[in-house]
Amino acid sequence: MRDKKMLINVLFAVVILLAAGALFLLRGAGRDPDTPLKAQLIYGDDSAVLDLPLDTDAVYDVDTGYLTVHVEVKDGAARFIDSPCPDHICEGYGWLTLEDQTATCLPARAVLTIAPAA
C-alpha cells in the first residue's frame, strides 16, 4: 500500500513538472522578439501608471503618495534604486530586462514591470 502511494505521488509530481515546463515554453512562443519593451510603474491607491522608455537612460523620482520611489533606467533595463523603505527588498530584485519581470515596493505601493511598448 505504501509503495502505491509513493508511485502516485511521483506520477503527480512528474505531471506537474511537465505541465510547468510546457507553460514555460509556450509563454514566450507568441511574442515577437522585435517588439520593443517599456518599463511601467504602477503606484498609489488609484493605480496610476507611468510608462518609462527603456531606450533612454534616466532616473525617475515618483511620489506614490506613501514614499518617493527612485527608478533607474539604463541600457534597456530598469530597477528600483535608493529605496526610502526600511528593508530595501525592492532594490534586491535588480535589473529587469525581460517582458513580465516585476519588482514590488510594498511600503510605497509601487510595482515596476517590463511590458510591451506597443
PLY file of the C-alpha trace (Angstrom):
ply
format ascii 1.0
element vertex 118
property float x
property float y
property float z
element edge 117
property int vertex1
property int vertex2
end_header
0.00 0.00 0.00
2.85 2.37 0.87
4.57 1.74 -2.49
1.32 2.53 -4.31
1.03 5.91 -2.55
4.66 6.65 -3.34
4.11 5.83 -7.02
1.03 8.06 -7.15
2.98 10.94 -5.58
5.84 10.55 -8.03
3.47 10.41 -11.01
1.68 13.50 -9.75
4.98 15.37 -9.39
6.03 14.34 -12.92
2.71 15.55 -14.38
3.03 18.90 -12.58
6.62 19.36 -13.75
5.70 18.52 -17.35
2.80 21.00 -17.25
5.05 23.71 -15.79
7.66 23.05 -18.49
5.06 23.25 -21.25
3.70 26.52 -19.88
7.22 27.92 -19.65
7.91 27.06 -23.29
4.56 28.36 -24.52
4.83 31.60 -22.57
7.27 33.17 -24.99
6.06 31.39 -28.14
3.58 34.08 -29.20
5.80 37.08 -28.54
7.62 38.80 -31.36
11.23 39.28 -30.17
11.42 42.53 -32.16
8.55 44.14 -30.24
10.00 47.00 -28.16
9.58 46.90 -24.40
8.99 49.61 -21.79
9.19 49.80 -18.03
5.87 50.51 -16.39
5.48 51.83 -12.85
2.05 51.26 -11.29
1.70 53.05 -7.97
-0.53 54.52 -5.29
-4.06 53.71 -4.19
-5.51 54.75 -7.55
-3.04 52.54 -9.50
-1.58 55.39 -11.51
0.57 54.21 -14.43
3.82 55.79 -15.58
5.41 54.41 -18.77
9.20 54.66 -18.86
11.02 54.16 -22.18
13.86 51.67 -21.95
15.80 53.31 -24.77
16.55 56.47 -22.75
18.82 56.32 -19.70
17.30 58.28 -16.81
16.43 58.28 -13.12
12.79 58.88 -12.21
11.66 60.09 -8.78
7.98 59.30 -8.29
5.87 60.26 -5.26
3.48 57.36 -4.78
1.50 59.04 -2.04
3.33 56.94 0.56
7.03 57.22 -0.31
9.06 58.62 -3.17
10.46 55.73 -5.20
13.50 56.09 -7.40
13.63 54.08 -10.63
16.73 53.93 -12.80
16.52 53.07 -16.50
19.84 52.24 -18.14
20.94 50.19 -21.15
17.45 48.79 -21.79
16.81 47.72 -18.19
15.04 49.20 -15.16
15.37 48.83 -11.39
14.46 50.41 -8.06
17.37 52.34 -6.53
17.91 54.22 -3.25
14.67 52.99 -1.74
13.42 55.00 1.23
11.66 51.96 2.72
13.17 50.25 5.77
14.06 46.86 4.24
15.13 47.72 0.65
13.71 44.45 -0.71
12.67 46.15 -3.95
16.30 47.00 -4.69
17.16 43.32 -4.36
15.17 42.44 -7.47
17.96 44.01 -9.51
17.72 44.90 -13.18
14.53 44.00 -15.02
15.06 43.34 -18.73
12.54 40.71 -19.87
8.81 41.03 -20.51
6.70 40.34 -17.40
9.61 40.68 -14.98
8.35 42.54 -11.92
9.70 44.20 -8.79
7.49 45.44 -5.97
7.97 48.04 -3.24
5.18 47.28 -0.79
5.69 50.22 1.60
5.46 52.61 -1.36
2.65 50.62 -3.00
4.59 50.55 -6.27
5.10 47.84 -8.88
7.73 48.07 -11.60
7.25 45.73 -14.55
8.51 45.25 -18.09
5.75 45.31 -20.71
5.38 45.58 -24.50
5.69 49.19 -25.64
3.10 48.82 -28.39
0 1
1 2
2 3
3 4
4 5
5 6
6 7
7 8
8 9
9 10
10 11
11 12
12 13
13 14
14 15
15 16
16 17
17 18
18 19
19 20
20 21
21 22
22 23
23 24
24 25
25 26
26 27
27 28
28 29
29 30
30 31
31 32
32 33
33 34
34 35
35 36
36 37
37 38
38 39
39 40
40 41
41 42
42 43
43 44
44 45
45 46
46 47
47 48
48 49
49 50
50 51
51 52
52 53
53 54
54 55
55 56
56 57
57 58
58 59
59 60
60 61
61 62
62 63
63 64
64 65
65 66
66 67
67 68
68 69
69 70
70 71
71 72
72 73
73 74
74 75
75 76
76 77
77 78
78 79
79 80
80 81
81 82
82 83
83 84
84 85
85 86
86 87
87 88
88 89
89 90
90 91
91 92
92 93
93 94
94 95
95 96
96 97
97 98
98 99
99 100
100 101
101 102
102 103
103 104
104 105
105 106
106 107
107 108
108 109
109 110
110 111
111 112
112 113
113 114
114 115
115 116
116 117
